[in-house]
Amino acid sequence: MSFDRQAALEKAMLVFWQHGYESASISDLTAAMGVTAPSIYTAYGDKKRLFLEAMYLYAGPPDQLQRALDQAPTARDAASNMLISAANAFTSDATPRGCLLASATASGSLGSADVQKAVADVRQDIIARLRDRIDRDIAAGILPEGTSAAVLAALTVTVIQGLSVLARDGVARESLILVAKCAMQAWPVSQTNGN
């Protein structure tokens, strides 16, 4: 039987998502992936590189997020879509509850500082892309002058990470969606359609 690298990576992603980077042991990973420890090292290098590949698989290609941001009618719609999608994804029966980015390094020590930085870099990229989308709406007059794109983008990602914690605590999807909708009330009123 040949080794399916992608399928094994998906299984590793679920282990890291469930247990976090440091708590996921090599034996957890080998059991889930159906491989031996030497196979992990041969295919991925080490646990850290396996985690990073799993994290990038979870996050998806950056151009996928960019398309979603560009296709949304407004930045407000894009942020709302992100929040509702997160609430749905974080409570799926098909995956661990919450967000891999939030849970993977929550209890990280200094020994995984570079892993924490990689996770933070992914979050910062999401914030930067959303901030740019918000800036476009400000320039187009959709959002009022003086709106802080940086604050709104950071608020959105902060709420997403908070939704992850609540989902891991067992909070129901409907409640998370209500939190997401409430968070959107912090956005300034659109100057074009009152949204």
C-alpha positions as CSV (number, residue, x, y, z in Angstrom):
1,M,0.0,0.0,0.0
2,S,1.4,3.4,-1.0
3,F,1.7,6.3,1.4
4,D,-0.9,9.0,0.7
5,R,0.9,12.1,2.0
6,Q,-2.1,14.4,1.7
7,A,-4.5,12.0,3.5
8,A,-2.0,11.6,6.3
9,L,-1.5,15.3,6.5
10,E,-5.3,15.8,6.9
11,K,-5.3,13.3,9.8
12,A,-2.4,15.0,11.4
13,M,-4.2,18.3,11.1
14,L,-7.1,16.9,13.1
15,V,-4.8,15.7,15.8
16,F,-3.2,19.1,16.1
17,W,-6.6,20.7,16.0
18,Q,-7.8,18.5,18.8
19,H,-4.8,18.5,21.1
20,G,-2.7,21.5,20.1
21,Y,0.9,21.5,18.9
22,E,2.7,20.6,22.1
23,S,0.1,18.2,23.5
24,A,-0.1,16.2,20.3
25,S,2.4,13.4,20.8
26,I,4.2,11.5,18.0
27,S,2.3,8.4,19.1
28,D,-1.0,10.3,18.7
29,L,0.1,11.4,15.3
30,T,1.3,8.0,14.1
31,A,-1.9,6.3,15.3
32,A,-4.1,8.8,13.5
33,M,-2.0,8.9,10.4
34,G,-1.5,5.1,10.2
35,V,2.3,5.5,9.8
36,T,5.4,4.9,11.8
37,A,7.5,7.6,13.5
38,P,10.3,7.2,11.0
39,S,7.7,7.7,8.2
40,I,6.7,11.0,9.7
41,Y,10.3,12.1,9.8
42,T,11.0,10.9,6.3
43,A,7.8,12.6,4.8
44,Y,7.7,15.8,6.8
45,G,11.0,16.3,8.5
46,D,9.9,16.6,12.1
47,K,6.9,17.4,14.2
48,K,7.3,21.1,13.8
49,R,7.3,20.9,10.0
50,L,4.4,18.5,10.1
51,F,2.4,21.0,12.2
52,L,3.3,23.9,9.9
53,E,2.1,22.0,6.9
54,A,-1.1,21.0,8.7
55,M,-1.7,24.6,9.8
56,Y,-1.3,25.9,6.2
57,L,-3.7,23.2,5.0
58,Y,-6.2,24.3,7.7
59,A,-5.8,28.0,6.8
60,G,-6.2,27.3,3.1
61,P,-4.5,29.2,0.3
62,P,-4.3,33.0,0.9
63,D,-5.8,33.6,-2.5
64,Q,-9.0,31.8,-1.4
65,L,-9.5,34.3,1.4
66,Q,-8.6,37.1,-0.9
67,R,-11.3,36.0,-3.4
68,A,-13.9,35.8,-0.7
69,L,-13.0,39.3,0.5
70,D,-13.0,40.7,-3.1
71,Q,-16.3,39.0,-4.0
72,A,-18.2,40.3,-0.9
73,P,-20.4,43.4,-1.8
74,T,-18.8,45.3,1.1
75,A,-16.1,44.8,3.7
76,R,-18.9,44.6,6.3
77,D,-20.4,41.7,4.4
78,A,-17.0,40.1,4.1
79,A,-16.4,40.4,7.9
80,S,-19.9,39.1,8.7
81,N,-19.4,36.2,6.4
82,M,-16.1,35.4,8.1
83,L,-17.8,35.4,11.5
84,I,-20.8,33.3,10.5
85,S,-18.6,30.9,8.7
86,A,-16.4,30.6,11.7
87,A,-19.4,29.9,14.0
88,N,-20.5,27.2,11.7
89,A,-17.1,25.6,11.1
90,F,-16.2,25.7,14.8
91,T,-19.3,23.7,15.7
92,S,-19.1,21.1,12.9
93,D,-19.6,17.5,13.8
94,A,-17.0,16.5,11.2
95,T,-14.0,18.2,12.9
96,P,-12.8,19.1,16.4
97,R,-14.6,22.1,17.9
98,G,-13.0,25.5,17.7
99,C,-10.2,26.8,15.5
100,L,-6.9,25.1,15.0
101,L,-5.1,28.5,15.0
102,A,-6.6,29.3,18.4
103,S,-6.1,26.0,20.0
104,A,-2.8,24.8,18.5
105,T,-0.6,27.1,20.6
106,A,-2.9,28.2,23.4
107,S,-0.7,26.5,26.0
108,G,2.6,26.9,24.1
109,S,5.9,27.3,25.9
110,L,9.0,29.2,24.9
111,G,10.1,25.9,23.2
112,S,7.5,26.5,20.5
113,A,8.0,30.2,20.1
114,D,8.7,29.8,16.3
115,V,5.5,27.8,16.0
116,Q,3.6,30.5,17.8
117,K,5.1,33.1,15.5
118,A,4.0,31.1,12.4
119,V,0.4,30.9,13.7
120,A,0.5,34.6,14.6
121,D,1.8,35.4,11.0
122,V,-1.2,33.6,9.5
123,R,-3.6,35.6,11.8
124,Q,-1.8,38.8,10.9
125,D,-2.1,38.0,7.2
126,I,-5.9,37.6,7.6
127,I,-6.1,40.9,9.5
128,A,-4.0,42.7,6.8
129,R,-6.2,41.4,4.0
130,L,-9.4,42.4,5.8
131,R,-7.9,45.8,6.7
132,D,-7.1,46.4,3.0
133,R,-10.7,45.5,2.1
134,I,-12.1,47.9,4.7
135,D,-9.7,50.6,3.5
136,R,-11.2,50.2,0.0
137,D,-14.7,50.8,1.3
138,I,-13.5,53.9,3.2
139,A,-11.9,55.2,0.0
140,A,-15.1,54.5,-1.9
141,G,-17.2,56.3,0.6
142,I,-19.1,53.2,1.7
143,L,-17.7,53.5,5.2
144,P,-17.3,56.9,6.9
145,E,-14.0,58.8,6.8
146,G,-12.2,58.3,10.1
147,T,-13.2,54.6,10.3
148,S,-10.2,52.6,11.6
149,A,-9.7,49.7,9.2
150,A,-7.0,48.3,11.5
151,V,-9.3,48.3,14.5
152,L,-12.2,46.7,12.6
153,A,-10.0,44.0,11.1
154,A,-8.4,43.2,14.5
155,L,-11.9,43.2,16.1
156,T,-13.2,40.7,13.6
157,V,-10.3,38.3,14.0
158,T,-10.4,38.7,17.8
159,V,-14.1,37.7,17.8
160,I,-13.3,34.8,15.6
161,Q,-10.7,33.6,18.1
162,G,-13.2,34.1,20.9
163,L,-15.8,32.1,19.1
164,S,-13.3,29.3,18.9
165,V,-12.8,29.3,22.7
166,L,-16.6,29.3,23.2
167,A,-17.0,26.5,20.7
168,R,-14.4,24.4,22.6
169,D,-16.3,25.1,25.8
170,G,-19.4,23.5,24.1
171,V,-21.4,26.7,23.4
172,A,-24.1,26.0,20.8
173,R,-23.8,27.2,17.2
174,E,-26.9,29.4,17.5
175,S,-25.3,31.3,20.4
176,L,-22.1,31.8,18.5
177,I,-24.0,33.2,15.6
178,L,-25.8,35.6,17.9
179,V,-22.4,36.7,19.3
180,A,-21.1,37.2,15.7
181,K,-24.1,39.3,14.8
182,C,-23.7,41.4,17.9
183,A,-20.0,42.0,17.1
184,M,-21.1,43.4,13.7
185,Q,-23.0,46.1,15.5
186,A,-19.6,47.7,16.3
187,W,-19.1,48.5,12.7
188,P,-20.1,52.0,11.5
189,V,-23.2,52.4,9.5
190,S,-22.7,52.2,5.7
191,Q,-23.1,55.5,4.0
192,T,-24.7,53.9,1.0
193,N,-27.4,51.6,2.2
194,G,-27.7,52.0,6.0
195,N,-26.2,48.6,6.8
